[in-house]
């Protein structure tokens, strides 16, 4: 999951990659939350777009570059925060979509329109478009690579 902060005042868009949270940061996140949520609860609440969790996770990851930052100084508008899928999550979504494509009875245009729902959920829309194209072409999931 990627937490995206798009400041409504026109400031620079920031993206915070949830999968990069370190153990000490996870402890800090659970402690900073008002209700002292458990780590599994944090992950679930992120998928539910919980503004408190998005803010705290964004704050803790922002502190990597700005250690002097205080939580009170990072208080974006709720509408400025969103949770988006990372590449792995787009791929997981596409695996399910690919199994449905095999039995889809509509036109290619209809299929593309239905699959485009992922564009609103993906942090990297260009990547999501490429995945949609591959799903429609029957080239998803990708063939395993040799190691």
Secondary structure as GFF3:
##gff-version 3
##sequence-region A 1 147
A	DSSP	beta_strand	2	5	.	.	.	ID=ss1
A	DSSP	beta_strand	14	17	.	.	.	ID=ss2
A	DSSP	three_ten_helix	18	20	.	.	.	ID=ss3
A	DSSP	alpha_helix	23	32	.	.	.	ID=ss4
A	DSSP	alpha_helix	39	47	.	.	.	ID=ss5
A	DSSP	alpha_helix	51	62	.	.	.	ID=ss6
A	DSSP	three_ten_helix	71	73	.	.	.	ID=ss7
A	DSSP	three_ten_helix	78	80	.	.	.	ID=ss8
A	DSSP	beta_strand	81	84	.	.	.	ID=ss9
A	DSSP	alpha_helix	87	101	.	.	.	ID=ss10
A	DSSP	alpha_helix	108	115	.	.	.	ID=ss11
A	DSSP	alpha_helix	117	121	.	.	.	ID=ss12
A	DSSP	alpha_helix	125	136	.	.	.	ID=ss13
###
